[in-house]
Amino acid sequence: MIAASSIFYLGEIGLNDYSYALSAGNGTVDAAASLVPDIIAVIHSAVTAVIAAGARTVVVAGMIPIGCEPRMLALFPLGGAGDYYDPASGCIKKFNDLAELHNRKLQQMLRRAHPGAAIVRYADLYGPVAAAVASPSKYGFGRSPLAACCGSGGGPYNFNANFTGFCGTPGSTVCADGPSASISWDGIHYTEATNRLFARAILLTRP
């Protein structure tokens, strides 16, 4: 009865896998992209398991824009000419292309894999972040949407690629405007303000 009357929320699955693969490949996306089918299969298995346990409403989060993470931007500065950075956002385009591939495959799986009594909804996390990065003032954020609020090193990302001065360690500082004006808290995790943006987007999405 509890399962049937509850909403099960599955957060983004696969981010660490993609991040590790990108790091191991020195920023190339081939190895990371090869993981997409396996990660989608794991998500399918998780959704199937909660439905089997009695869930009737399941919300599955998509992948965030990986190329907009301060950590990834600091770890992989300009790696080539041309369209390495998205001119509208300043994010790493090929990393975001990987996230969009994941999201397309995830939505395809969710549409065909779970007919019947259970309601399975896709939660778009990519769109709200991409929109906020491109137009931060529109969403109440400051002028440095790609910078970590808590971190060190300053610059456009305020994230030390050597992980020294990471948030909470000696030498780290918190942005003057506070986390409510920032998208990223520590370069890896989002602020409460961004999570509020996610929640509103999910709750206002029609089934």
Phi and psi restraints in degrees (value plus and minus 20) as a CYANA .aco file:
   2 ILE   PHI     -85.2   -45.2
   2 ILE   PSI     -64.3   -24.3
   3 ALA   PHI     -82.4   -42.4
   3 ALA   PSI     -62.5   -22.5
   4 ALA   PHI     -88.8   -48.8
   4 ALA   PSI     -46.6    -6.6
   5 SER   PHI    -121.5   -81.5
   5 SER   PSI     -10.7    29.3
   6 SER   PHI    -131.9   -91.9
   6 SER   PSI     141.7   181.7
   7 ILE   PHI    -124.7   -84.7
   7 ILE   PSI     104.5   144.5
   8 PHE   PHI    -117.1   -77.1
   8 PHE   PSI     103.4   143.4
   9 TYR   PHI    -130.5   -90.5
   9 TYR   PSI      99.9   139.9
  10 LEU   PHI    -121.9   -81.9
  10 LEU   PSI      93.1   133.1
  11 GLY   PHI     -86.6   -46.6
  11 GLY   PSI     155.9   195.9
  12 GLU   PHI     -83.8   -43.8
  12 GLU   PSI     104.2   144.2
  13 ILE   PHI    -127.5   -87.5
  13 ILE   PSI     107.4   147.4
  14 GLY   PHI      95.3   135.3
  14 GLY   PSI     -30.2     9.8
  15 LEU   PHI     -79.2   -39.2
  15 LEU   PSI     -67.0   -27.0
  16 ASN   PHI     -84.6   -44.6
  16 ASN   PSI     -56.8   -16.8
  17 ASP   PHI     -81.0   -41.0
  17 ASP   PSI     -67.2   -27.2
  18 TYR   PHI     -85.0   -45.0
  18 TYR   PSI     -61.6   -21.6
  19 SER   PHI     -82.6   -42.6
  19 SER   PSI     -64.1   -24.1
  20 TYR   PHI     -85.0   -45.0
  20 TYR   PSI     -60.3   -20.3
  21 ALA   PHI     -86.2   -46.2
  21 ALA   PSI     -60.3   -20.3
  22 LEU   PHI     -84.7   -44.7
  22 LEU   PSI     -59.7   -19.7
  23 SER   PHI     -86.2   -46.2
  23 SER   PSI     -63.4   -23.4
  24 ALA   PHI     -85.0   -45.0
  24 ALA   PSI     -52.0   -12.0
  25 GLY   PHI    -113.3   -73.3
  25 GLY   PSI      -7.6    32.4
  26 ASN   PHI      34.4    74.4
  26 ASN   PSI      18.9    58.9
  27 GLY   PHI      74.3   114.3
  27 GLY   PSI     -23.2    16.8
  28 THR   PHI    -100.4   -60.4
  28 THR   PSI     128.8   168.8
  29 VAL   PHI    -119.2   -79.2
  29 VAL   PSI     -26.9    13.1
  30 ASP   PHI     -78.1   -38.1
  30 ASP   PSI     -70.6   -30.6
  31 ALA   PHI     -85.2   -45.2
  31 ALA   PSI     -60.1   -20.1
  32 ALA   PHI     -85.2   -45.2
  32 ALA   PSI     -62.7   -22.7
  33 ALA   PHI     -85.0   -45.0
  33 ALA   PSI     -50.0   -10.0
  34 SER   PHI     -87.8   -47.8
  34 SER   PSI     -37.1     2.9
  35 LEU   PHI    -102.1   -62.1
  35 LEU   PSI     -34.0     6.0
  36 VAL   PHI     -74.1   -34.1
  36 VAL   PSI     -70.7   -30.7
  37 PRO   PHI     -78.5   -38.5
  37 PRO   PSI     -60.1   -20.1
  38 ASP   PHI     -87.3   -47.3
  38 ASP   PSI     -60.4   -20.4
  39 ILE   PHI     -87.9   -47.9
  39 ILE   PSI     -61.3   -21.3
  40 ILE   PHI     -82.1   -42.1
  40 ILE   PSI     -58.1   -18.1
  41 ALA   PHI     -84.3   -44.3
  41 ALA   PSI     -58.1   -18.1
  42 VAL   PHI     -85.2   -45.2
  42 VAL   PSI     -62.2   -22.2
  43 ILE   PHI     -83.2   -43.2
  43 ILE   PSI     -62.7   -22.7
  44 HIS   PHI     -77.7   -37.7
  44 HIS   PSI     -63.3   -23.3
  45 SER   PHI     -83.1   -43.1
  45 SER   PSI     -61.4   -21.4
  46 ALA   PHI     -85.6   -45.6
  46 ALA   PSI     -63.2   -23.2
  47 VAL   PHI     -83.7   -43.7
  47 VAL   PSI     -63.1   -23.1
  48 THR   PHI     -80.3   -40.3
  48 THR   PSI     -59.4   -19.4
  49 ALA   PHI     -86.4   -46.4
  49 ALA   PSI     -62.8   -22.8
  50 VAL   PHI     -92.1   -52.1
  50 VAL   PSI     -51.8   -11.8
  51 ILE   PHI     -87.4   -47.4
  51 ILE   PSI     -60.8   -20.8
  52 ALA   PHI     -83.1   -43.1
  52 ALA   PSI     -48.0    -8.0
  53 ALA   PHI    -102.0   -62.0
  53 ALA   PSI     -22.1    17.9
  54 GLY   PHI      95.5   135.5
  54 GLY   PSI     -21.9    18.1
  55 ALA   PHI     -85.4   -45.4
  55 ALA   PSI     122.0   162.0
  56 ARG   PHI    -141.4  -101.4
  56 ARG   PSI     -30.6     9.4
  57 THR   PHI    -155.6  -115.6
  57 THR   PSI      96.2   136.2
  58 VAL   PHI    -147.9  -107.9
  58 VAL   PSI     109.6   149.6
  59 VAL   PHI    -132.3   -92.3
  59 VAL   PSI     103.7   143.7
  60 VAL   PHI    -134.3   -94.3
  60 VAL   PSI      99.2   139.2
  61 ALA   PHI     -97.2   -57.2
  61 ALA   PSI     120.6   160.6
  62 GLY   PHI    -102.1   -62.1
  62 GLY   PSI    -198.4  -158.4
  63 MET   PHI    -102.2   -62.2
  63 MET   PSI     123.1   163.1
  64 ILE   PHI     -94.5   -54.5
  64 ILE   PSI     145.5   185.5
  65 PRO   PHI     -92.5   -52.5
  65 PRO   PSI      75.9   115.9
  66 ILE   PHI     -78.2   -38.2
  66 ILE   PSI     -55.8   -15.8
  67 GLY   PHI     -92.7   -52.7
  67 GLY   PSI     -24.2    15.8
  68 CYS   PHI    -121.6   -81.6
  68 CYS   PSI     -21.0    19.0
  69 GLU   PHI     -92.3   -52.3
  69 GLU   PSI     108.8   148.8
  70 PRO   PHI     -73.7   -33.7
  70 PRO   PSI     -58.3   -18.3
  71 ARG   PHI     -78.0   -38.0
  71 ARG   PSI     -68.9   -28.9
  72 MET   PHI     -89.7   -49.7
  72 MET   PSI     -56.8   -16.8
  73 LEU   PHI     -84.5   -44.5
  73 LEU   PSI     -57.9   -17.9
  74 ALA   PHI     -94.5   -54.5
  74 ALA   PSI     -57.0   -17.0
  75 LEU   PHI     -93.2   -53.2
  75 LEU   PSI     -50.2   -10.2
  76 PHE   PHI    -147.3  -107.3
  76 PHE   PSI      52.0    92.0
  77 PRO   PHI     -86.9   -46.9
  77 PRO   PSI     153.0   193.0
  78 LEU   PHI     -50.8   -10.8
  78 LEU   PSI      91.3   131.3
  79 GLY   PHI    -127.0   -87.0
  79 GLY   PSI     -10.4    29.6
  80 GLY   PHI     155.0   195.0
  80 GLY   PSI     152.5   192.5
  81 ALA   PHI    -109.9   -69.9
  81 ALA   PSI     159.9   199.9
  82 GLY   PHI      58.6    98.6
  82 GLY   PSI    -144.2  -104.2
  83 ASP   PHI    -119.2   -79.2
  83 ASP   PSI      17.0    57.0
  84 TYR   PHI     -79.9   -39.9
  84 TYR   PSI     -64.9   -24.9
  85 TYR   PHI    -123.3   -83.3
  85 TYR   PSI     120.5   160.5
  86 ASP   PHI     -91.6   -51.6
  86 ASP   PSI     101.1   141.1
  87 PRO   PHI     -83.6   -43.6
  87 PRO   PSI     -45.5    -5.5
  88 ALA   PHI     -98.0   -58.0
  88 ALA   PSI     -47.5    -7.5
  89 SER   PHI    -143.1  -103.1
  89 SER   PSI     -45.4    -5.4
  90 GLY   PHI      63.5   103.5
  90 GLY   PSI     -15.4    24.6
  91 CYS   PHI    -102.5   -62.5
  91 CYS   PSI     141.6   181.6
  92 ILE   PHI     -97.7   -57.7
  92 ILE   PSI      94.2   134.2
  93 LYS   PHI     -83.3   -43.3
  93 LYS   PSI     -64.7   -24.7
  94 LYS   PHI     -87.8   -47.8
  94 LYS   PSI     -48.4    -8.4
  95 PHE   PHI     -91.5   -51.5
  95 PHE   PSI     -59.2   -19.2
  96 ASN   PHI     -90.0   -50.0
  96 ASN   PSI     -51.4   -11.4
  97 ASP   PHI     -81.4   -41.4
  97 ASP   PSI     -58.8   -18.8
  98 LEU   PHI     -82.6   -42.6
  98 LEU   PSI     -64.6   -24.6
  99 ALA   PHI     -82.5   -42.5
  99 ALA   PSI     -59.7   -19.7
 100 GLU   PHI     -87.6   -47.6
 100 GLU   PSI     -56.7   -16.7
 101 LEU   PHI     -80.7   -40.7
 101 LEU   PSI     -67.6   -27.6
 102 HIS   PHI     -75.4   -35.4
 102 HIS   PSI     -66.3   -26.3
 103 ASN   PHI     -86.9   -46.9
 103 ASN   PSI     -57.4   -17.4
 104 ARG   PHI     -83.4   -43.4
 104 ARG   PSI     -66.4   -26.4
 105 LYS   PHI     -86.9   -46.9
 105 LYS   PSI     -56.5   -16.5
 106 LEU   PHI     -84.0   -44.0
 106 LEU   PSI     -66.4   -26.4
 107 GLN   PHI     -85.0   -45.0
 107 GLN   PSI     -57.6   -17.6
 108 GLN   PHI     -81.6   -41.6
 108 GLN   PSI     -63.4   -23.4
 109 MET   PHI     -83.9   -43.9
 109 MET   PSI     -63.8   -23.8
 110 LEU   PHI     -87.1   -47.1
 110 LEU   PSI     -53.3   -13.3
 111 ARG   PHI     -89.2   -49.2
 111 ARG   PSI     -55.0   -15.0
 112 ARG   PHI    -123.3   -83.3
 112 ARG   PSI     -33.3     6.7
 113 ALA   PHI    -117.3   -77.3
 113 ALA   PSI     -34.8     5.2
 114 HIS   PHI    -155.4  -115.4
 114 HIS   PSI      39.9    79.9
 115 PRO   PHI     -93.9   -53.9
 115 PRO   PSI     149.7   189.7
 116 GLY   PHI      88.2   128.2
 116 GLY   PSI    -170.4  -130.4
 117 ALA   PHI     -91.3   -51.3
 117 ALA   PSI     -51.5   -11.5
 118 ALA   PHI     -94.9   -54.9
 118 ALA   PSI     122.0   162.0
 119 ILE   PHI    -120.3   -80.3
 119 ILE   PSI      98.4   138.4
 120 VAL   PHI    -138.8   -98.8
 120 VAL   PSI      96.4   136.4
 121 ARG   PHI    -134.6   -94.6
 121 ARG   PSI     123.5   163.5
 122 TYR   PHI    -108.8   -68.8
 122 TYR   PSI     112.3   152.3
 123 ALA   PHI    -127.0   -87.0
 123 ALA   PSI      96.5   136.5
 124 ASP   PHI    -101.9   -61.9
 124 ASP   PSI      88.6   128.6
 125 LEU   PHI    -116.3   -76.3
 125 LEU   PSI     -42.0    -2.0
 126 TYR   PHI     -86.6   -46.6
 126 TYR   PSI     -70.8   -30.8
 127 GLY   PHI     -77.9   -37.9
 127 GLY   PSI     -69.7   -29.7
 128 PRO   PHI     -79.5   -39.5
 128 PRO   PSI     -61.2   -21.2
 129 VAL   PHI     -88.7   -48.7
 129 VAL   PSI     -65.5   -25.5
 130 ALA   PHI     -78.8   -38.8
 130 ALA   PSI     -61.3   -21.3
 131 ALA   PHI     -86.8   -46.8
 131 ALA   PSI     -61.6   -21.6
 132 ALA   PHI     -88.3   -48.3
 132 ALA   PSI     -57.4   -17.4
 133 VAL   PHI     -86.2   -46.2
 133 VAL   PSI     -60.7   -20.7
 134 ALA   PHI     -92.0   -52.0
 134 ALA   PSI     -53.3   -13.3
 135 SER   PHI    -156.9  -116.9
 135 SER   PSI      49.3    89.3
 136 PRO   PHI     -80.5   -40.5
 136 PRO   PSI     -60.7   -20.7
 137 SER   PHI     -84.1   -44.1
 137 SER   PSI     -49.2    -9.2
 138 LYS   PHI     -83.2   -43.2
 138 LYS   PSI     -48.3    -8.3
 139 TYR   PHI    -128.0   -88.0
 139 TYR   PSI      -9.7    30.3
 140 GLY   PHI      66.1   106.1
 140 GLY   PSI      -4.2    35.8
 141 PHE   PHI    -120.6   -80.6
 141 PHE   PSI     144.1   184.1
 142 GLY   PHI     -98.4   -58.4
 142 GLY   PSI    -189.5  -149.5
 143 ARG   PHI    -105.2   -65.2
 143 ARG   PSI     -19.7    20.3
 144 SER   PHI    -143.4  -103.4
 144 SER   PSI      50.5    90.5
 145 PRO   PHI     -88.4   -48.4
 145 PRO   PSI     -35.8     4.2
 146 LEU   PHI    -119.8   -79.8
 146 LEU   PSI     -13.8    26.2
 147 ALA   PHI    -118.5   -78.5
 147 ALA   PSI     122.3   162.3
 148 ALA   PHI     -92.0   -52.0
 148 ALA   PSI     117.7   157.7
 149 CYS   PHI     -89.4   -49.4
 149 CYS   PSI     -67.0   -27.0
 150 CYS   PHI    -126.4   -86.4
 150 CYS   PSI      95.7   135.7
 151 GLY   PHI     155.4   195.4
 151 GLY   PSI    -173.3  -133.3
 152 SER   PHI    -173.5  -133.5
 152 SER   PSI     143.4   183.4
 153 GLY   PHI      84.5   124.5
 153 GLY   PSI     -38.8     1.2
 154 GLY   PHI      42.3    82.3
 154 GLY   PSI    -164.6  -124.6
 155 GLY   PHI      47.4    87.4
 155 GLY   PSI    -191.1  -151.1
 156 PRO   PHI     -89.6   -49.6
 156 PRO   PSI     -37.8     2.2
 157 TYR   PHI    -137.5   -97.5
 157 TYR   PSI     -38.2     1.8
 158 ASN   PHI      29.8    69.8
 158 ASN   PSI      21.0    61.0
 159 PHE   PHI    -157.0  -117.0
 159 PHE   PSI     102.1   142.1
 160 ASN   PHI    -101.5   -61.5
 160 ASN   PSI      99.6   139.6
 161 ALA   PHI     -83.5   -43.5
 161 ALA   PSI     -38.9     1.1
 162 ASN   PHI    -108.1   -68.1
 162 ASN   PSI     -18.0    22.0
 163 PHE   PHI      42.6    82.6
 163 PHE   PSI       1.8    41.8
 164 THR   PHI    -110.9   -70.9
 164 THR   PSI     124.5   164.5
 165 GLY   PHI      51.9    91.9
 165 GLY   PSI       2.8    42.8
 166 PHE   PHI     -85.2   -45.2
 166 PHE   PSI     133.3   173.3
 167 CYS   PHI     -68.0   -28.0
 167 CYS   PSI     106.8   146.8
 168 GLY   PHI      75.9   115.9
 168 GLY   PSI     -30.3     9.7
 169 THR   PHI    -119.0   -79.0
 169 THR   PSI     141.6   181.6
 170 PRO   PHI     -75.4   -35.4
 170 PRO   PSI     115.0   155.0
 171 GLY   PHI      79.3   119.3
 171 GLY   PSI     -35.1     4.9
 172 SER   PHI    -101.6   -61.6
 172 SER   PSI     131.7   171.7
 173 THR   PHI    -153.0  -113.0
 173 THR   PSI     144.6   184.6
 174 VAL   PHI    -131.4   -91.4
 174 VAL   PSI     119.9   159.9
 175 CYS   PHI     -78.1   -38.1
 175 CYS   PSI     126.4   166.4
 176 ALA   PHI     -82.6   -42.6
 176 ALA   PSI     -54.7   -14.7
 177 ASP   PHI     -99.1   -59.1
 177 ASP   PSI     -30.3     9.7
 178 GLY   PHI      62.5   102.5
 178 GLY   PSI     145.5   185.5
 179 PRO   PHI     -85.3   -45.3
 179 PRO   PSI     -41.8    -1.8
 180 SER   PHI     -86.2   -46.2
 180 SER   PSI     -38.4     1.6
 181 ALA   PHI    -121.8   -81.8
 181 ALA   PSI     -12.9    27.1
 182 SER   PHI    -139.3   -99.3
 182 SER   PSI     128.9   168.9
 183 ILE   PHI    -102.3   -62.3
 183 ILE   PSI     -66.3   -26.3
 184 SER   PHI    -124.8   -84.8
 184 SER   PSI     115.1   155.1
 185 TRP   PHI     -97.6   -57.6
 185 TRP   PSI     -81.4   -41.4
 186 ASP   PHI    -141.6  -101.6
 186 ASP   PSI      -4.0    36.0
 187 GLY   PHI      73.4   113.4
 187 GLY   PSI     -32.1     7.9
 188 ILE   PHI    -145.8  -105.8
 188 ILE   PSI     -62.7   -22.7
 189 HIS   PHI    -126.3   -86.3
 189 HIS   PSI     130.5   170.5
 190 TYR   PHI    -103.5   -63.5
 190 TYR   PSI     138.9   178.9
 191 THR   PHI     -98.8   -58.8
 191 THR   PSI     148.2   188.2
 192 GLU   PHI     -80.9   -40.9
 192 GLU   PSI     -55.0   -15.0
 193 ALA   PHI     -81.8   -41.8
 193 ALA   PSI     -60.0   -20.0
 194 THR   PHI     -90.4   -50.4
 194 THR   PSI     -60.9   -20.9
 195 ASN   PHI     -84.1   -44.1
 195 ASN   PSI     -51.9   -11.9
 196 ARG   PHI     -85.4   -45.4
 196 ARG   PSI     -58.0   -18.0
 197 LEU   PHI     -81.8   -41.8
 197 LEU   PSI     -63.0   -23.0
 198 PHE   PHI     -79.4   -39.4
 198 PHE   PSI     -68.7   -28.7
 199 ALA   PHI     -80.1   -40.1
 199 ALA   PSI     -63.5   -23.5
 200 ARG   PHI     -83.6   -43.6
 200 ARG   PSI     -62.0   -22.0
 201 ALA   PHI     -83.9   -43.9
 201 ALA   PSI     -61.5   -21.5
 202 ILE   PHI     -88.2   -48.2
 202 ILE   PSI     -64.3   -24.3
 203 LEU   PHI     -89.5   -49.5
 203 LEU   PSI     -47.3    -7.3
 204 LEU   PHI    -111.0   -71.0
 204 LEU   PSI     -24.7    15.3
 205 THR   PHI     -98.5   -58.5
 205 THR   PSI     109.9   149.9
 206 ARG   PHI     -94.9   -54.9
 206 ARG   PSI     123.8   163.8
